[in-house]
Each structure stands twice: as C-alpha cells, then as structure tokens.
Amino acid sequence: MINVAICGATGYTGLELIRILLKHPRVKIKALTAKIDKPVKISEVFPELLGTFEMVCSNKLAVNDVLKKGIDVVFLALPHKVSMDYVPRFLDKGKIVIDLSADFRLKDTRIYEKFYGKKHLQKKYLFASAYGLPELCSARIKKAKLIANPGCYPTGSILGIAPLLLKKKADLNDIVIDAKSGVTGAGRKAILPLHFSEVNENIKAYKIGVHQHCPEIEQELSNAAGKKVSILFTPHLVPINRGILTTAYVALKKQAGLSELVGLYKTFYKKAPFVRVYDEGSLPEIKNVTGSNYCDIGIALSPDKKRCVIVTAIDNLLKGASGQAVQNMNIVCGFPEATGLV
Ligand SMILES: NC(=O)c1ccc[n+]([C@@H]2O[C@H](COP(=O)([O-])OP(=O)(O)OC[C@H]3O[C@@H](n4cnc5c(N)ncnc54)[C@H](OP(=O)(O)O)[C@@H]3O)[C@@H](O)[C@H]2O)c1
C-alpha cells in the first residue's frame, strides 16, 4: 500500500482523483488540501461523497501537516503557477510528485514564460521532470520523481499524430489540429465565458494558434519526429460537460492506403492498455470514452490519399488529467499500468 495526498482536492480534477483512488487497491488517501480559508469536510464540497468519504480537506498552508502523514506520492491538481511553489517542498523531502498543471511540462522556460505570463522560478526541478504521456514516455516516467502530467488537448493531439511522425510518414510542415472541448476543461472556478447561458447552444473557436497548449504539442511532436515540428492548432468550446474530440490533418510524404495506416496505428499501440484504434470505417465519439481512461483513435484519408485525417476522443478529466495521473502513479510505483483504472 502507498499513501497519497491530493493538493487541489476541491477542483474538478481533484474530485476525479478522489473517485479513482478510493477504489484503487494499492492506495490510501491520507491528506487533502485546497485554497479554502478553513478546513472543511470534502463531502461538504462534493455531497456525492457523503457517507463514503468524509476526510477533512485542509487549507493551503497545510503542506507540513501533509508531510507528517507519511505520504509517498503527492498529486498536485493546482492551477498553473501555483504548483511551481509546491513542487520543491515535496520533492526535497523525497516524495514522488505528479503535477497536473503545466508548470513542469515545457522544457524551454522562455516559452513557458511567454505563454503562461510568469517567470519560471524552479528551473532545476524542470530538468528532473518526465513528461507524463505513458504511451510515449514510460521509460522516463519509471525513473522520475517529478511527473509533468500532460494537458488535455495535448494528450488527444499527440497520441493521434505521434505514430505518423515516429514512422517517418508525415510532412512536418503541414499539420493542422482542430479540437473541441467540454466546459470542465477550464476548471471549476466561476468565470463569465463559462456561464451556462454563454456556453449553452453555442460553439466557439478561441486562441487560434496562440493557445498555451500549442508549444506543448509542438515540443512532444518534435521529440517524436526528431526535428522541429510546427502546428496550427484551433481549440473550440462546445456545450458539453466533459470530453475532447480532436481532428488532426497531417500531410503524408507519399500517398498511403487506409488499411496500411490503420495497421500502423494498431501495431504502434498494441501494448497500450488505454488506446483503442478503430477498424477502417469507424470513428471515435466522445460518448464512447466519457468516464473512462481511454483515448480512442480513428483514421481516415483524403480522397487523393495525400492527407491523413486522425480523429481522437478522450475524457479531458480522465485520460486528459486524473486518469492519466493515476496511470503515471502506477508506472512509477511499479504497479500494473491499468490498476484501479478499468
Ligand atoms: N480540467 C481539466 O480538464 C484539466 C485537464 C488537464 C489538466 N488540468 C490542469 O489540472 C489543474 C487543476 O485543474 P482543475 O480543472 O481541477 O482546476 P479547478 O477545478 O479550478 O481546481 C483548482 C484547485 O486548486 C485549488 N487552488 C486554487 N488556487 C490555489 C492556491 N493559490 N493555493 C492552493 N490551492 C489553490 C482550488 O482550491 P479552492 O477550491 O479552495 O479554490 C482547487 O482545489 C490545472 O493546472 C489544470 O490546468 C485540468
């Protein structure tokens, strides 16, 4: 058994971590924290936990109390820029930290500072971090003390495109990604553009080419290609609670057949327990992955067979956040990768 703490327990990804870890056979939740002014029972914040889990959630100053509880692994489900301050306090005490924020994902701090608008104050920890996408980075994750859990849009985008780059099939200058996210992707805080009446019966594109997930996707796709990759990324907000559907258009170096490409993806993800590659003619839908840790992938071709169209679907709060974080915990702790997730 290992003992875990969740910082940011009162947010959407915090709740998902609680839900998963309560059923995980190798884990005991020992501490919860949030920004709240005074301690509160977590079941008061999330009444669905009434009678099943009534642990008291401490306020943000309680890091030392957390340390006293014999914690092995700390999940940071905190906003970007806040995690940065927490990571050293736990890492320096020998704890494993799984950070759901973006603070330790981008290796180039100039890019972090440009997209997140804050100076990176913990550079030495950045270089010790592993990017936590298990299907591509498990060798590094196994040895890491700090795991930078990927963003939700990057998870669906990278899993969809990386096989073509690793197998040298893609023209690196022509990659377009169009993604649609449900509203929980922006967290639980109340902000005007996320009010029901703003989102309901509406779909909108935003931050075209300048979204903070662009450099993260480019960083990991460049690692896969072994060369610099540039993308054009357009996110959309759609009126659903959870889920991301991503459609990526990748120009091929030469014409290819659909069965060849589907075969390439099926072989590539043969041993990945949470990636399901669809047969020819079938495409993923958000409702097929909601509530699960799967990333579903479907492949199509343009009529001239020069462009591959990859569609992926994930639950942003699970494969795009908390499910993936537990997958990473399983890997780093030496448990079977799917423990507690199926
Ligand atoms: N939502 C997603 O789909 C998704 C996907 C991938 C990654 N992520 C990332 O995961 C992290 C958490 O996301 P979320 O959606 O769960 O956010 P959220 O719903 O807004 O929850 C944020 C949590 O952090 C706490 N918090 C906020 N400011 C704090 C501070 N200054 N000190 C200590 N605690 C503080 C909040 O406590 P209070 O409730 O007391 O304010 C809350 O528990 C973010 O970095 C996000 O970008 C989210």
Ligand as a Chemical Component Dictionary entry (heavy atoms), coordinates in Angstrom:
data_LIG
# 
_chem_comp.id                   LIG 
_chem_comp.type                 NON-POLYMER 
_chem_comp.pdbx_formal_charge   0 
_chem_comp.three_letter_code    LIG 
# 
loop_
_chem_comp_atom.comp_id 
_chem_comp_atom.atom_id 
_chem_comp_atom.alt_atom_id 
_chem_comp_atom.type_symbol 
_chem_comp_atom.charge 
_chem_comp_atom.model_Cartn_x 
_chem_comp_atom.model_Cartn_y 
_chem_comp_atom.model_Cartn_z 
_chem_comp_atom.pdbx_ordinal 
LIG N1  N1  N 0  -9.924  20.454 -16.063 1  
LIG C1  C1  C 0  -9.266  19.719 -16.947 2  
LIG O1  O1  O 0  -9.843  19.115 -17.854 3  
LIG C2  C2  C 0  -7.767  19.612 -16.869 4  
LIG C3  C3  C 0  -7.113  18.758 -17.744 5  
LIG C4  C4  C 0  -5.724  18.661 -17.685 6  
LIG C5  C5  C 0  -5.022  19.409 -16.771 7  
LIG N2  N2  N 1  -5.691  20.256 -15.937 8  
LIG C6  C6  C 0  -4.897  21.033 -15.002 9  
LIG O2  O2  O 0  -5.080  20.483 -13.696 10 
LIG C7  C7  C 0  -5.014  21.532 -12.724 11 
LIG C8  C8  C 0  -6.308  21.520 -11.909 12 
LIG O3  O3  O 0  -7.388  21.739 -12.811 13 
LIG P1  P1  P 0  -8.915  21.734 -12.342 14 
LIG O4  O4  O 0  -9.709  21.760 -13.585 15 
LIG O5  O5  O -1 -9.144  20.683 -11.341 16 
LIG O6  O6  O 0  -8.988  23.175 -11.619 17 
LIG P2  P2  P 0  -10.086 23.730 -10.577 18 
LIG O7  O7  O 0  -11.343 22.953 -10.731 19 
LIG O8  O8  O 0  -10.129 25.187 -10.780 20 
LIG O9  O9  O 0  -9.443  23.382 -9.140  21 
LIG C9  C9  C 0  -8.271  24.016 -8.694  22 
LIG C10 C10 C 0  -7.920  23.544 -7.301  23 
LIG O10 O10 O 0  -6.734  24.237 -6.867  24 
LIG C11 C11 C 0  -7.023  24.936 -5.645  25 
LIG N3  N3  N 0  -6.300  26.235 -5.643  26 
LIG C12 C12 C 0  -6.536  27.293 -6.448  27 
LIG N4  N4  N 0  -5.652  28.285 -6.183  28 
LIG C13 C13 C 0  -4.870  27.838 -5.170  29 
LIG C14 C14 C 0  -3.796  28.394 -4.411  30 
LIG N5  N5  N 0  -3.343  29.635 -4.682  31 
LIG N6  N6  N 0  -3.224  27.651 -3.432  32 
LIG C15 C15 C 0  -3.681  26.399 -3.170  33 
LIG N7  N7  N 0  -4.706  25.812 -3.843  34 
LIG C16 C16 C 0  -5.285  26.528 -4.823  35 
LIG C17 C17 C 0  -8.520  25.142 -5.638  36 
LIG O11 O11 O 0  -8.942  25.315 -4.303  37 
LIG P3  P3  P 0  -10.282 26.162 -3.955  38 
LIG O12 O12 O 0  -11.438 25.311 -4.416  39 
LIG O13 O13 O 0  -10.218 26.301 -2.466  40 
LIG O14 O14 O 0  -10.172 27.446 -4.725  41 
LIG C18 C18 C 0  -8.984  23.825 -6.251  42 
LIG O15 O15 O 0  -8.944  22.802 -5.271  43 
LIG C19 C19 C 0  -4.815  22.836 -13.502 44 
LIG O16 O16 O 0  -3.456  23.152 -13.559 45 
LIG C20 C20 C 0  -5.341  22.469 -14.887 46 
LIG O17 O17 O 0  -4.794  23.240 -15.914 47 
LIG C21 C21 C 0  -7.051  20.360 -15.944 48 
# 
loop_
_chem_comp_bond.comp_id 
_chem_comp_bond.atom_id_1 
_chem_comp_bond.atom_id_2 
_chem_comp_bond.value_order 
_chem_comp_bond.pdbx_ordinal 
LIG N1  C1  SING 1  
LIG C1  O1  DOUB 2  
LIG C1  C2  SING 3  
LIG C2  C3  SING 4  
LIG C2  C21 DOUB 5  
LIG C3  C4  DOUB 6  
LIG C4  C5  SING 7  
LIG C5  N2  DOUB 8  
LIG N2  C6  SING 9  
LIG N2  C21 SING 10 
LIG C6  O2  SING 11 
LIG C6  C20 SING 12 
LIG O2  C7  SING 13 
LIG C7  C8  SING 14 
LIG C7  C19 SING 15 
LIG C8  O3  SING 16 
LIG O3  P1  SING 17 
LIG P1  O4  DOUB 18 
LIG P1  O5  SING 19 
LIG P1  O6  SING 20 
LIG O6  P2  SING 21 
LIG P2  O7  DOUB 22 
LIG P2  O8  SING 23 
LIG P2  O9  SING 24 
LIG O9  C9  SING 25 
LIG C9  C10 SING 26 
LIG C10 O10 SING 27 
LIG C10 C18 SING 28 
LIG O10 C11 SING 29 
LIG C11 N3  SING 30 
LIG C11 C17 SING 31 
LIG N3  C12 SING 32 
LIG N3  C16 SING 33 
LIG C12 N4  DOUB 34 
LIG N4  C13 SING 35 
LIG C13 C14 SING 36 
LIG C13 C16 DOUB 37 
LIG C14 N5  SING 38 
LIG C14 N6  DOUB 39 
LIG N6  C15 SING 40 
LIG C15 N7  DOUB 41 
LIG N7  C16 SING 42 
LIG C17 O11 SING 43 
LIG C17 C18 SING 44 
LIG O11 P3  SING 45 
LIG P3  O12 DOUB 46 
LIG P3  O13 SING 47 
LIG P3  O14 SING 48 
LIG C18 O15 SING 49 
LIG C19 O16 SING 50 
LIG C19 C20 SING 51 
LIG C20 O17 SING 52 
# 
